[in-house]
């Protein structure tokens, strides 16, 4: 799935890259996305418990 999103083949998904909140390592996650006009909505399946969301909170 990550390879498909990276290549732009998987519609409705985007690749989000974050910095690990504890390790500092680069992390990549494929997440759901919905575009409406000029606005894009990214969906966190597990809400604030998602690791990538917590990484963004730690390193905006």
C-alpha angles and dihedrals in degrees: 000000000000091000091051093051091045089055091047093244100120110076117211094030135091135189113244117197119199139168114248110253093221105022100034089222121141112259128193125197133177109227136177117263135186122194120206113178109306093344127088122200118205116202122218104202093201096034116217090352092069112111094224091053091052089048091054090048090053095043110023 
